[in-house]
């Protein structure tokens, strides 16, 4: 079994392109959302809208840009 040639079917490697805010929201959904939020890829579009809204509100309140590392 060669894991280097195996296709990525989920797990930690699947979230590498997400920023910290996306990963945090996924963790909260996984912990408190139960079975409905067990698969973060299903809810990705809605999660992007949520994190984009949060980022915009943070930027509006503080007047500073949120680094892409935390929210793109």
PQR file of N, CA, C, O and H, with PARSE charges and radii, in Angstrom:
ATOM      1  N   UNK A   1       0.848  -1.178   0.000 -0.4000 1.5000
ATOM      2  CA  UNK A   1       0.000   0.000   0.000 -0.0000 2.0000
ATOM      3  C   UNK A   1       0.885   1.229   0.000  0.5500 1.7000
ATOM      4  O   UNK A   1       1.532   1.531   1.003 -0.5500 1.4000
ATOM      5  N   UNK A   2       0.918   1.928  -1.094 -0.4000 1.5000
ATOM      6  CA  UNK A   2       1.734   3.119  -1.233 -0.0000 2.0000
ATOM      7  C   UNK A   2       0.840   4.340  -1.096  0.5500 1.7000
ATOM      8  O   UNK A   2       0.070   4.650  -2.005 -0.5500 1.4000
ATOM      9  H   UNK A   2       0.392   1.683  -1.909  0.4000 1.0000
ATOM     10  N   UNK A   3       0.936   5.044   0.047 -0.4000 1.5000
ATOM     11  CA  UNK A   3       0.062   6.181   0.291 -0.0000 2.0000
ATOM     12  C   UNK A   3       0.423   7.377  -0.577  0.5500 1.7000
ATOM     13  O   UNK A   3      -0.409   8.264  -0.769 -0.5500 1.4000
ATOM     14  H   UNK A   3       1.562   4.792   0.785  0.4000 1.0000
ATOM     15  N   UNK A   4       1.638   7.425  -1.106 -0.4000 1.5000
ATOM     16  CA  UNK A   4       2.036   8.552  -1.945 -0.0000 2.0000
ATOM     17  C   UNK A   4       1.309   8.531  -3.287  0.5500 1.7000
ATOM     18  O   UNK A   4       1.046   9.587  -3.863 -0.5500 1.4000
ATOM     19  H   UNK A   4       2.314   6.705  -0.951  0.4000 1.0000
ATOM     20  N   UNK A   5       0.983   7.343  -3.789 -0.4000 1.5000
ATOM     21  CA  UNK A   5       0.299   7.257  -5.069 -0.0000 2.0000
ATOM     22  C   UNK A   5      -1.209   7.146  -4.924  0.5500 1.7000
ATOM     23  O   UNK A   5      -1.928   7.178  -5.923 -0.5500 1.4000
ATOM     24  H   UNK A   5       1.197   6.485  -3.321  0.4000 1.0000
ATOM     25  N   UNK A   6      -1.703   7.016  -3.692 -0.4000 1.5000
ATOM     26  CA  UNK A   6      -3.139   6.895  -3.474 -0.0000 2.0000
ATOM     27  C   UNK A   6      -3.811   8.251  -3.680  0.5500 1.7000
ATOM     28  O   UNK A   6      -3.255   9.278  -3.292 -0.5500 1.4000
ATOM     29  H   UNK A   6      -1.119   6.990  -2.881  0.4000 1.0000
ATOM     30  N   UNK A   7      -4.990   8.267  -4.281 -0.4000 1.5000
ATOM     31  CA  UNK A   7      -5.693   9.534  -4.473 -0.0000 2.0000
ATOM     32  C   UNK A   7      -6.135  10.108  -3.141  0.5500 1.7000
ATOM     33  O   UNK A   7      -6.407   9.374  -2.191 -0.5500 1.4000
ATOM     34  H   UNK A   7      -5.441   7.432  -4.596  0.4000 1.0000
ATOM     35  N   UNK A   8      -6.203  11.419  -3.083 -0.4000 1.5000
ATOM     36  CA  UNK A   8      -6.623  12.089  -1.864 -0.0000 2.0000
ATOM     37  C   UNK A   8      -8.140  12.051  -1.780  0.5500 1.7000
ATOM     38  O   UNK A   8      -8.818  12.707  -2.570 -0.5500 1.4000
ATOM     39  H   UNK A   8      -5.982  12.015  -3.855  0.4000 1.0000
ATOM     40  N   UNK A   9      -8.676  11.300  -0.844 -0.4000 1.5000
ATOM     41  CA  UNK A   9     -10.123  11.147  -0.726 -0.0000 2.0000
ATOM     42  C   UNK A   9     -10.665  11.801   0.525  0.5500 1.7000
ATOM     43  O   UNK A   9     -11.759  11.455   0.972 -0.5500 1.4000
ATOM     44  H   UNK A   9      -8.125  10.767  -0.202  0.4000 1.0000
ATOM     45  N   UNK A  10      -9.947  12.718   1.091 -0.4000 1.5000
ATOM     46  CA  UNK A  10     -10.442  13.399   2.281 -0.0000 2.0000
ATOM     47  C   UNK A  10      -9.367  13.482   3.331  0.5500 1.7000
ATOM     48  O   UNK A  10      -8.190  13.246   3.059 -0.5500 1.4000
ATOM     49  H   UNK A  10      -9.058  12.999   0.729  0.4000 1.0000
ATOM     50  N   UNK A  11      -9.780  13.818   4.532 -0.4000 1.5000
ATOM     51  CA  UNK A  11      -8.820  13.928   5.615 -0.0000 2.0000
ATOM     52  C   UNK A  11      -8.133  15.272   5.617  0.5500 1.7000
ATOM     53  O   UNK A  11      -8.635  16.226   5.023 -0.5500 1.4000
ATOM     54  H   UNK A  11     -10.736  14.010   4.753  0.4000 1.0000
ATOM     55  N   UNK A  12      -7.000  15.361   6.271 -0.4000 1.5000
ATOM     56  CA  UNK A  12      -6.298  16.628   6.448 -0.0000 2.0000
ATOM     57  C   UNK A  12      -5.807  17.205   5.125  0.5500 1.7000
ATOM     58  O   UNK A  12      -5.765  18.425   4.972 -0.5500 1.4000
ATOM     59  H   UNK A  12      -6.592  14.585   6.754  0.4000 1.0000
ATOM     60  N   UNK A  13      -5.447  16.384   4.196 -0.4000 1.5000
ATOM     61  CA  UNK A  13      -4.932  16.866   2.921 -0.0000 2.0000
ATOM     62  C   UNK A  13      -5.974  17.566   2.074  0.5500 1.7000
ATOM     63  O   UNK A  13      -5.622  18.365   1.206 -0.5500 1.4000
ATOM     64  H   UNK A  13      -5.481  15.392   4.320  0.4000 1.0000
ATOM     65  N   UNK A  14      -7.239  17.288   2.300 -0.4000 1.5000
ATOM     66  CA  UNK A  14      -8.301  17.874   1.494 -0.0000 2.0000
ATOM     67  C   UNK A  14      -8.540  19.342   1.832  0.5500 1.7000
ATOM     68  O   UNK A  14      -9.125  20.066   1.026 -0.5500 1.4000
ATOM     69  H   UNK A  14      -7.525  16.638   3.004  0.4000 1.0000
ATOM     70  N   UNK A  15      -8.104  19.796   3.000 -0.4000 1.5000
ATOM     71  CA  UNK A  15      -8.377  21.163   3.421 -0.0000 2.0000
ATOM     72  C   UNK A  15      -7.165  22.066   3.286  0.5500 1.7000
ATOM     73  O   UNK A  15      -7.161  23.162   3.846 -0.5500 1.4000
ATOM     74  H   UNK A  15      -7.630  19.208   3.655  0.4000 1.0000
ATOM     75  N   UNK A  16      -6.142  21.648   2.565 -0.4000 1.5000
ATOM     76  CA  UNK A  16      -4.923  22.437   2.451 -0.0000 2.0000
ATOM     77  C   UNK A  16      -5.132  23.775   1.759  0.5500 1.7000
ATOM     78  O   UNK A  16      -4.394  24.720   2.039 -0.5500 1.4000
ATOM     79  H   UNK A  16      -6.145  20.758   2.110  0.4000 1.0000
ATOM     80  N   UNK A  17      -6.108  23.890   0.867 -0.4000 1.5000
ATOM     81  CA  UNK A  17      -6.317  25.150   0.157 -0.0000 2.0000
ATOM     82  C   UNK A  17      -7.235  26.093   0.917  0.5500 1.7000
ATOM     83  O   UNK A  17      -7.550  27.173   0.417 -0.5500 1.4000
ATOM     84  H   UNK A  17      -6.707  23.123   0.640  0.4000 1.0000
ATOM     85  N   UNK A  18      -7.665  25.723   2.090 -0.4000 1.5000
ATOM     86  CA  UNK A  18      -8.553  26.566   2.882 -0.0000 2.0000
ATOM     87  C   UNK A  18      -7.745  27.421   3.838  0.5500 1.7000
ATOM     88  O   UNK A  18      -6.670  27.028   4.292 -0.5500 1.4000
ATOM     89  H   UNK A  18      -7.410  24.846   2.497  0.4000 1.0000
ATOM     90  N   UNK A  19      -8.278  28.595   4.134 -0.4000 1.5000
ATOM     91  CA  UNK A  19      -7.609  29.473   5.079 -0.0000 2.0000
ATOM     92  C   UNK A  19      -8.018  29.103   6.508  0.5500 1.7000
ATOM     93  O   UNK A  19      -8.838  28.211   6.721 -0.5500 1.4000
ATOM     94  H   UNK A  19      -9.151  28.914   3.765  0.4000 1.0000
ATOM     95  N   UNK A  20      -7.435  29.798   7.469 -0.4000 1.5000
ATOM     96  CA  UNK A  20      -7.683  29.462   8.874 -0.0000 2.0000
ATOM     97  C   UNK A  20      -9.142  29.637   9.276  0.5500 1.7000
ATOM     98  O   UNK A  20      -9.657  28.860  10.081 -0.5500 1.4000
ATOM     99  H   UNK A  20      -6.768  30.523   7.295  0.4000 1.0000
ATOM    100  N   UNK A  21      -9.805  30.632   8.734 -0.4000 1.5000
ATOM    101  CA  UNK A  21     -11.197  30.851   9.096 -0.0000 2.0000
ATOM    102  C   UNK A  21     -12.079  29.709   8.583  0.5500 1.7000
ATOM    103  O   UNK A  21     -12.996  29.275   9.280 -0.5500 1.4000
ATOM    104  H   UNK A  21      -9.387  31.263   8.080  0.4000 1.0000
ATOM    105  N   UNK A  22     -11.805  29.223   7.374 -0.4000 1.5000
ATOM    106  CA  UNK A  22     -12.550  28.079   6.834 -0.0000 2.0000
ATOM    107  C   UNK A  22     -12.313  26.833   7.678  0.5500 1.7000
ATOM    108  O   UNK A  22     -13.249  26.100   7.993 -0.5500 1.4000
ATOM    109  H   UNK A  22     -11.059  29.575   6.809  0.4000 1.0000
ATOM    110  N   UNK A  23     -11.072  26.604   8.036 -0.4000 1.5000
ATOM    111  CA  UNK A  23     -10.750  25.429   8.855 -0.0000 2.0000
ATOM    112  C   UNK A  23     -11.408  25.519  10.221  0.5500 1.7000
ATOM    113  O   UNK A  23     -11.886  24.514  10.748 -0.5500 1.4000
ATOM    114  H   UNK A  23     -10.311  27.200   7.780  0.4000 1.0000
ATOM    115  N   UNK A  24     -11.437  26.720  10.800 -0.4000 1.5000
ATOM    116  CA  UNK A  24     -12.076  26.907  12.100 -0.0000 2.0000
ATOM    117  C   UNK A  24     -13.569  26.647  12.036  0.5500 1.7000
ATOM    118  O   UNK A  24     -14.128  25.992  12.916 -0.5500 1.4000
ATOM    119  H   UNK A  24     -11.048  27.536  10.371  0.4000 1.0000
ATOM    120  N   UNK A  25     -14.219  27.159  10.996 -0.4000 1.5000
ATOM    121  CA  UNK A  25     -15.654  26.931  10.833 -0.0000 2.0000
ATOM    122  C   UNK A  25     -15.942  25.442  10.628  0.5500 1.7000
ATOM    123  O   UNK A  25     -16.914  24.921  11.175 -0.5500 1.4000
ATOM    124  H   UNK A  25     -13.765  27.691  10.281  0.4000 1.0000
ATOM    125  N   UNK A  26     -15.113  24.762   9.851 -0.4000 1.5000
ATOM    126  CA  UNK A  26     -15.279  23.315   9.653 -0.0000 2.0000
ATOM    127  C   UNK A  26     -15.159  22.572  10.977  0.5500 1.7000
ATOM    128  O   UNK A  26     -15.922  21.641  11.237 -0.5500 1.4000
ATOM    129  H   UNK A  26     -14.324  25.185   9.407  0.4000 1.0000
ATOM    130  N   UNK A  27     -14.204  22.975  11.817 -0.4000 1.5000
ATOM    131  CA  UNK A  27     -14.009  22.307  13.108 -0.0000 2.0000
ATOM    132  C   UNK A  27     -15.214  22.516  14.021  0.5500 1.7000
ATOM    133  O   UNK A  27     -15.643  21.587  14.706 -0.5500 1.4000
ATOM    134  H   UNK A  27     -13.584  23.731  11.605  0.4000 1.0000
ATOM    135  N   UNK A  28     -15.763  23.735  14.032 -0.4000 1.5000
ATOM    136  CA  UNK A  28     -16.940  24.011  14.859 -0.0000 2.0000
ATOM    137  C   UNK A  28     -18.132  23.202  14.367  0.5500 1.7000
ATOM    138  O   UNK A  28     -18.865  22.622  15.168 -0.5500 1.4000
ATOM    139  H   UNK A  28     -15.414  24.489  13.476  0.4000 1.0000
ATOM    140  N   UNK A  29     -18.327  23.161  13.057 -0.4000 1.5000
ATOM    141  CA  UNK A  29     -19.437  22.382  12.499 -0.0000 2.0000
ATOM    142  C   UNK A  29     -19.284  20.901  12.811  0.5500 1.7000
ATOM    143  O   UNK A  29     -20.264  20.228  13.130 -0.5500 1.4000
ATOM    144  H   UNK A  29     -17.731  23.631  12.406  0.4000 1.0000
ATOM    145  N   UNK A  30     -18.079  20.399  12.723 -0.4000 1.5000
ATOM    146  CA  UNK A  30     -17.837  18.988  12.991 -0.0000 2.0000
ATOM    147  C   UNK A  30     -18.114  18.649  14.450  0.5500 1.7000
ATOM    148  O   UNK A  30     -18.674  17.597  14.757 -0.5500 1.4000
ATOM    149  H   UNK A  30     -17.283  20.946  12.464  0.4000 1.0000
ATOM    150  N   UNK A  31     -17.714  19.555  15.354 -0.4000 1.5000
ATOM    151  CA  UNK A  31     -17.881  19.291  16.779 -0.0000 2.0000
ATOM    152  C   UNK A  31     -19.331  19.452  17.228  0.5500 1.7000
ATOM    153  O   UNK A  31     -19.839  18.627  17.987 -0.5500 1.4000
ATOM    154  H   UNK A  31     -17.259  20.410  15.106  0.4000 1.0000
ATOM    155  N   UNK A  32     -20.002  20.514  16.763 -0.4000 1.5000
ATOM    156  CA  UNK A  32     -21.328  20.828  17.274 -0.0000 2.0000
ATOM    157  C   UNK A  32     -22.462  20.557  16.286  0.5500 1.7000
ATOM    158  O   UNK A  32     -23.629  20.596  16.676 -0.5500 1.4000
ATOM    159  H   UNK A  32     -19.589  21.184  16.146  0.4000 1.0000
ATOM    160  N   UNK A  33     -22.152  20.288  15.035 -0.4000 1.5000
ATOM    161  CA  UNK A  33     -23.186  20.138  14.020 -0.0000 2.0000
ATOM    162  C   UNK A  33     -23.731  18.740  13.861  0.5500 1.7000
ATOM    163  O   UNK A  33     -24.775  18.554  13.234 -0.5500 1.4000
ATOM    164  H   UNK A  33     -21.204  20.257  14.719  0.4000 1.0000
ATOM    165  N   UNK A  34     -23.057  17.759  14.408 -0.4000 1.5000
ATOM    166  CA  UNK A  34     -23.527  16.397  14.287 -0.0000 2.0000
ATOM    167  C   UNK A  34     -23.350  15.838  12.892  0.5500 1.7000
ATOM    168  O   UNK A  34     -22.437  16.238  12.170 -0.5500 1.4000
ATOM    169  H   UNK A  34     -22.209  17.910  14.916  0.4000 1.0000
ATOM    170  N   UNK A  35     -24.213  14.921  12.510 -0.4000 1.5000
ATOM    171  CA  UNK A  35     -24.114  14.225  11.226 -0.0000 2.0000
ATOM    172  C   UNK A  35     -24.331  15.165  10.046  0.5500 1.7000
ATOM    173  O   UNK A  35     -23.762  14.953   8.975 -0.5500 1.4000
ATOM    174  H   UNK A  35     -24.955  14.596  13.097  0.4000 1.0000
ATOM    175  N   UNK A  36     -25.138  16.188  10.226 -0.4000 1.5000
ATOM    176  CA  UNK A  36     -25.458  17.101   9.121 -0.0000 2.0000
ATOM    177  C   UNK A  36     -24.216  17.791   8.574  0.5500 1.7000
ATOM    178  O   UNK A  36     -24.127  18.039   7.372 -0.5500 1.4000
ATOM    179  H   UNK A  36     -25.601  16.360  11.096  0.4000 1.0000
ATOM    180  N   UNK A  37     -23.256  18.104   9.441 -0.4000 1.5000
ATOM    181  CA  UNK A  37     -22.058  18.819   9.026 -0.0000 2.0000
ATOM    182  C   UNK A  37     -20.814  17.932   9.057  0.5500 1.7000
ATOM    183  O   UNK A  37     -19.698  18.442   9.154 -0.5500 1.4000
ATOM    184  H   UNK A  37     -23.328  17.902  10.418  0.4000 1.0000
ATOM    185  N   UNK A  38     -20.987  16.635   8.978 -0.4000 1.5000
ATOM    186  CA  UNK A  38     -19.862  15.716   9.060 -0.0000 2.0000
ATOM    187  C   UNK A  38     -18.920  15.846   7.873  0.5500 1.7000
ATOM    188  O   UNK A  38     -17.712  15.665   8.022 -0.5500 1.4000
ATOM    189  H   UNK A  38     -21.893  16.221   8.899  0.4000 1.0000
ATOM    190  N   UNK A  39     -19.451  16.154   6.706 -0.4000 1.5000
ATOM    191  CA  UNK A  39     -18.623  16.288   5.507 -0.0000 2.0000
ATOM    192  C   UNK A  39     -18.466  17.763   5.151  0.5500 1.7000
ATOM    193  O   UNK A  39     -19.402  18.367   4.627 -0.5500 1.4000
ATOM    194  H   UNK A  39     -20.432  16.301   6.584  0.4000 1.0000
ATOM    195  N   UNK A  40     -17.298  18.358   5.427 -0.4000 1.5000
ATOM    196  CA  UNK A  40     -17.120  19.793   5.165 -0.0000 2.0000
ATOM    197  C   UNK A  40     -17.160  20.153   3.684  0.5500 1.7000
ATOM    198  O   UNK A  40     -17.455  21.300   3.347 -0.5500 1.4000
ATOM    199  H   UNK A  40     -16.538  17.867   5.853  0.4000 1.0000
ATOM    200  N   UNK A  41     -16.873  19.216   2.797 -0.4000 1.5000
ATOM    201  CA  UNK A  41     -16.892  19.511   1.363 -0.0000 2.0000
ATOM    202  C   UNK A  41     -18.302  19.755   0.846  0.5500 1.7000
ATOM    203  O   UNK A  41     -18.483  20.477  -0.134 -0.5500 1.4000
ATOM    204  H   UNK A  41     -16.633  18.285   3.071  0.4000 1.0000
ATOM    205  N   UNK A  42     -19.308  19.160   1.493 -0.4000 1.5000
ATOM    206  CA  UNK A  42     -20.695  19.367   1.102 -0.0000 2.0000
ATOM    207  C   UNK A  42     -21.124  20.802   1.361  0.5500 1.7000
ATOM    208  O   UNK A  42     -21.890  21.374   0.585 -0.5500 1.4000
ATOM    209  H   UNK A  42     -19.161  18.574   2.290  0.4000 1.0000
ATOM    210  N   UNK A  43     -20.635  21.383   2.446 -0.4000 1.5000
ATOM    211  CA  UNK A  43     -21.060  22.700   2.889 -0.0000 2.0000
ATOM    212  C   UNK A  43     -20.079  23.797   2.487  0.5500 1.7000
ATOM    213  O   UNK A  43     -20.161  24.912   3.002 -0.5500 1.4000
ATOM    214  H   UNK A  43     -20.013  20.918   3.076  0.4000 1.0000
ATOM    215  N   UNK A  44     -19.176  23.507   1.601 -0.4000 1.5000
ATOM    216  CA  UNK A  44     -18.097  24.443   1.292 -0.0000 2.0000
ATOM    217  C   UNK A  44     -18.603  25.771   0.724  0.5500 1.7000
ATOM    218  O   UNK A  44     -18.107  26.828   1.113 -0.5500 1.4000
ATOM    219  H   UNK A  44     -19.109  22.601   1.183  0.4000 1.0000
ATOM    220  N   UNK A  45     -19.565  25.739  -0.176 -0.4000 1.5000
ATOM    221  CA  UNK A  45     -20.075  26.983  -0.768 -0.0000 2.0000
ATOM    222  C   UNK A  45     -20.720  27.872   0.296  0.5500 1.7000
ATOM    223  O   UNK A  45     -20.487  29.081   0.319 -0.5500 1.4000
ATOM    224  H   UNK A  45     -19.968  24.880  -0.493  0.4000 1.0000
ATOM    225  N   UNK A  46     -21.518  27.285   1.165 -0.4000 1.5000
ATOM    226  CA  UNK A  46     -22.155  28.066   2.224 -0.0000 2.0000
ATOM    227  C   UNK A  46     -21.115  28.568   3.223  0.5500 1.7000
ATOM    228  O   UNK A  46     -21.215  29.694   3.711 -0.5500 1.4000
ATOM    229  H   UNK A  46     -21.706  26.303   1.146  0.4000 1.0000
ATOM    230  N   UNK A  47     -20.122  27.742   3.527 -0.4000 1.5000
ATOM    231  CA  UNK A  47     -19.070  28.154   4.453 -0.0000 2.0000
ATOM    232  C   UNK A  47     -18.266  29.321   3.894  0.5500 1.7000
ATOM    233  O   UNK A  47     -17.860  30.210   4.643 -0.5500 1.4000
ATOM    234  H   UNK A  47     -20.041  26.827   3.131  0.4000 1.0000
ATOM    235  N   UNK A  48     -18.034  29.325   2.589 -0.4000 1.5000
ATOM    236  CA  UNK A  48     -17.315  30.440   1.967 -0.0000 2.0000
ATOM    237  C   UNK A  48     -18.112  31.730   2.111  0.5500 1.7000
ATOM    238  O   UNK A  48     -17.540  32.787   2.380 -0.5500 1.4000
ATOM    239  H   UNK A  48     -18.364  28.604   1.981  0.4000 1.0000
ATOM    240  N   UNK A  49     -19.426  31.650   1.935 -0.4000 1.5000
ATOM    241  CA  UNK A  49     -20.269  32.836   2.097 -0.0000 2.0000
ATOM    242  C   UNK A  49     -20.218  33.341   3.537  0.5500 1.7000
ATOM    243  O   UNK A  49     -20.138  34.545   3.781 -0.5500 1.4000
ATOM    244  H   UNK A  49     -19.890  30.792   1.716  0.4000 1.0000
ATOM    245  N   UNK A  50     -20.265  32.412   4.480 -0.4000 1.5000
ATOM    246  CA  UNK A  50     -20.237  32.779   5.900 -0.0000 2.0000
ATOM    247  C   UNK A  50     -18.909  33.440   6.256  0.5500 1.7000
ATOM    248  O   UNK A  50     -18.891  34.498   6.884 -0.5500 1.4000
ATOM    249  H   UNK A  50     -20.330  31.434   4.281  0.4000 1.0000
ATOM    250  N   UNK A  51     -17.799  32.819   5.859 -0.4000 1.5000
ATOM    251  CA  UNK A  51     -16.491  33.379   6.211 -0.0000 2.0000
ATOM    252  C   UNK A  51     -16.222  34.684   5.472  0.5500 1.7000
ATOM    253  O   UNK A  51     -15.550  35.564   6.011 -0.5500 1.4000
ATOM    254  H   UNK A  51     -17.814  31.959   5.349  0.4000 1.0000
ATOM    255  N   UNK A  52     -16.730  34.829   4.249 -0.4000 1.5000
ATOM    256  CA  UNK A  52     -16.593  36.099   3.524 -0.0000 2.0000
ATOM    257  C   UNK A  52     -17.348  37.214   4.242  0.5500 1.7000
ATOM    258  O   UNK A  52     -16.857  38.339   4.338 -0.5500 1.4000
ATOM    259  H   UNK A  52     -17.276  34.114   3.811  0.4000 1.0000
ATOM    260  N   UNK A  53     -18.540  36.903   4.744 -0.4000 1.5000
ATOM    261  CA  UNK A  53     -19.320  37.882   5.489 -0.0000 2.0000
ATOM    262  C   UNK A  53     -18.597  38.288   6.771  0.5500 1.7000
ATOM    263  O   UNK A  53     -18.523  39.472   7.100 -0.5500 1.4000
ATOM    264  H   UNK A  53     -18.939  35.989   4.666  0.4000 1.0000
ATOM    265  N   UNK A  54     -18.066  37.305   7.488 -0.4000 1.5000
ATOM    266  CA  UNK A  54     -17.329  37.592   8.728 -0.0000 2.0000
ATOM    267  C   UNK A  54     -16.115  38.463   8.426  0.5500 1.7000
ATOM    268  O   UNK A  54     -15.849  39.429   9.141 -0.5500 1.4000
ATOM    269  H   UNK A  54     -18.126  36.343   7.221  0.4000 1.0000
ATOM    270  N   UNK A  55     -15.383  38.126   7.374 -0.4000 1.5000
ATOM    271  CA  UNK A  55     -14.207  38.908   7.000 -0.0000 2.0000
ATOM    272  C   UNK A  55     -14.593  40.353   6.682  0.5500 1.7000
ATOM    273  O   UNK A  55     -13.931  41.291   7.126 -0.5500 1.4000
ATOM    274  H   UNK A  55     -15.600  37.342   6.793  0.4000 1.0000
ATOM    275  N   UNK A  56     -15.663  40.524   5.916 -0.4000 1.5000
ATOM    276  CA  UNK A  56     -16.109  41.874   5.564 -0.0000 2.0000
ATOM    277  C   UNK A  56     -16.505  42.674   6.800  0.5500 1.7000
ATOM    278  O   UNK A  56     -16.218  43.868   6.886 -0.5500 1.4000
ATOM    279  H   UNK A  56     -16.201  39.762   5.556  0.4000 1.0000
ATOM    280  N   UNK A  57     -17.162  42.022   7.755 -0.4000 1.5000
ATOM    281  CA  UNK A  57     -17.561  42.715   8.979 -0.0000 2.0000
ATOM    282  C   UNK A  57     -16.334  43.106   9.813  0.5500 1.7000
ATOM    283  O   UNK A  57     -16.288  44.197  10.382 -0.5500 1.4000
ATOM    284  H   UNK A  57     -17.395  41.052   7.685  0.4000 1.0000
ATOM    285  N   UNK A  58     -15.353  42.220   9.880 -0.4000 1.5000
ATOM    286  CA  UNK A  58     -14.121  42.529  10.616 -0.0000 2.0000
ATOM    287  C   UNK A  58     -13.420  43.721   9.970  0.5500 1.7000
ATOM    288  O   UNK A  58     -12.967  44.629  10.667 -0.5500 1.4000
ATOM    289  H   UNK A  58     -15.391  41.334   9.418  0.4000 1.0000
ATOM    290  N   UNK A  59     -13.329  43.720   8.646 -0.4000 1.5000
ATOM    291  CA  UNK A  59     -12.680  44.817   7.940 -0.0000 2.0000
ATOM    292  C   UNK A  59     -13.466  46.116   8.096  0.5500 1.7000
ATOM    293  O   UNK A  59     -12.873  47.191   8.184 -0.5500 1.4000
ATOM    294  H   UNK A  59     -13.696  42.982   8.080  0.4000 1.0000
ATOM    295  N   UNK A  60     -14.774  46.027   8.128 -0.4000 1.5000
ATOM    296  CA  UNK A  60     -15.608  47.223   8.281 -0.0000 2.0000
ATOM    297  C   UNK A  60     -15.438  47.824   9.679  0.5500 1.7000
ATOM    298  O   UNK A  60     -15.333  49.042   9.823 -0.5500 1.4000
ATOM    299  H   UNK A  60     -15.256  45.154   8.056  0.4000 1.0000
ATOM    300  N   UNK A  61     -15.412  46.979  10.698 -0.4000 1.5000
ATOM    301  CA  UNK A  61     -15.311  47.456  12.069 -0.0000 2.0000
ATOM    302  C   UNK A  61     -13.909  47.984  12.371  0.5500 1.7000
ATOM    303  O   UNK A  61     -13.760  49.047  12.974 -0.5500 1.4000
ATOM    304  H   UNK A  61     -15.498  45.990  10.581  0.4000 1.0000
ATOM    305  N   UNK A  62     -12.884  47.243  11.953 -0.4000 1.5000
ATOM    306  CA  UNK A  62     -11.516  47.636  12.293 -0.0000 2.0000
ATOM    307  C   UNK A  62     -10.914  48.606  11.302  0.5500 1.7000
ATOM    308  O   UNK A  62     -10.008  49.360  11.657 -0.5500 1.4000
ATOM    309  H   UNK A  62     -13.004  46.379  11.463  0.4000 1.0000
ATOM    310  N   UNK A  63     -11.394  48.610  10.062 -0.4000 1.5000
ATOM    311  CA  UNK A  63     -10.824  49.459   9.034 -0.0000 2.0000
ATOM    312  C   UNK A  63      -9.519  48.921   8.468  0.5500 1.7000
ATOM    313  O   UNK A  63      -8.852  49.601   7.687 -0.5500 1.4000
ATOM    314  H   UNK A  63     -12.130  47.998   9.773  0.4000 1.0000
ATOM    315  N   UNK A  64      -9.151  47.706   8.858 -0.4000 1.5000
ATOM    316  CA  UNK A  64      -7.922  47.098   8.376 -0.0000 2.0000
ATOM    317  C   UNK A  64      -8.241  45.841   7.570  0.5500 1.7000
ATOM    318  O   UNK A  64      -9.241  45.164   7.812 -0.5500 1.4000
ATOM    319  H   UNK A  64      -9.692  47.155   9.492  0.4000 1.0000
ATOM    320  N   UNK A  65      -7.382  45.553   6.626 -0.4000 1.5000
ATOM    321  CA  UNK A  65      -7.540  44.369   5.783 -0.0000 2.0000
ATOM    322  C   UNK A  65      -7.151  43.115   6.574  0.5500 1.7000
ATOM    323  O   UNK A  65      -6.147  43.117   7.286 -0.5500 1.4000
ATOM    324  H   UNK A  65      -6.570  46.103   6.430  0.4000 1.0000
ATOM    325  N   UNK A  66      -7.933  42.063   6.452 -0.4000 1.5000
ATOM    326  CA  UNK A  66      -7.631  40.777   7.077 -0.0000 2.0000
ATOM    327  C   UNK A  66      -6.617  40.057   6.179  0.5500 1.7000
ATOM    328  O   UNK A  66      -6.845  39.935   4.975 -0.5500 1.4000
ATOM    329  H   UNK A  66      -8.749  42.062   5.874  0.4000 1.0000
ATOM    330  N   UNK A  67      -5.506  39.579   6.743 -0.4000 1.5000
ATOM    331  CA  UNK A  67      -4.503  38.878   5.926 -0.0000 2.0000
ATOM    332  C   UNK A  67      -5.108  37.653   5.243  0.5500 1.7000
ATOM    333  O   UNK A  67      -5.973  36.984   5.809 -0.5500 1.4000
ATOM    334  H   UNK A  67      -5.321  39.678   7.720  0.4000 1.0000
ATOM    335  N   UNK A  68      -4.655  37.366   4.035 -0.4000 1.5000
ATOM    336  CA  UNK A  68      -5.155  36.224   3.265 -0.0000 2.0000
ATOM    337  C   UNK A  68      -4.907  34.909   3.978  0.5500 1.7000
ATOM    338  O   UNK A  68      -5.640  33.943   3.765 -0.5500 1.4000
ATOM    339  H   UNK A  68      -3.953  37.909   3.574  0.4000 1.0000
ATOM    340  N   UNK A  69      -3.903  34.856   4.809 -0.4000 1.5000
ATOM    341  CA  UNK A  69      -3.599  33.648   5.570 -0.0000 2.0000
ATOM    342  C   UNK A  69      -4.772  33.255   6.467  0.5500 1.7000
ATOM    343  O   UNK A  69      -5.023  32.070   6.691 -0.5500 1.4000
ATOM    344  H   UNK A  69      -3.308  35.641   4.982  0.4000 1.0000
ATOM    345  N   UNK A  70      -5.491  34.263   6.978 -0.4000 1.5000
ATOM    346  CA  UNK A  70      -6.606  34.001   7.869 -0.0000 2.0000
ATOM    347  C   UNK A  70      -7.930  33.903   7.139  0.5500 1.7000
ATOM    348  O   UNK A  70      -8.786  33.098   7.506 -0.5500 1.4000
ATOM    349  H   UNK A  70      -5.288  35.225   6.796  0.4000 1.0000
ATOM    350  N   UNK A  71      -8.104  34.708   6.116 -0.4000 1.5000
ATOM    351  CA  UNK A  71      -9.332  34.655   5.332 -0.0000 2.0000
ATOM    352  C   UNK A  71      -9.063  35.261   3.965  0.5500 1.7000
ATOM    353  O   UNK A  71      -8.616  36.402   3.850 -0.5500 1.4000
ATOM    354  H   UNK A  71      -7.409  35.362   5.817  0.4000 1.0000
ATOM    355  N   UNK A  72      -9.343  34.476   2.930 -0.4000 1.5000
ATOM    356  CA  UNK A  72      -9.076  34.977   1.579 -0.0000 2.0000
ATOM    357  C   UNK A  72     -10.271  35.642   0.961  0.5500 1.7000
ATOM    358  O   UNK A  72     -10.196  36.113  -0.174 -0.5500 1.4000
ATOM    359  H   UNK A  72      -9.706  33.548   3.023  0.4000 1.0000
TER
END
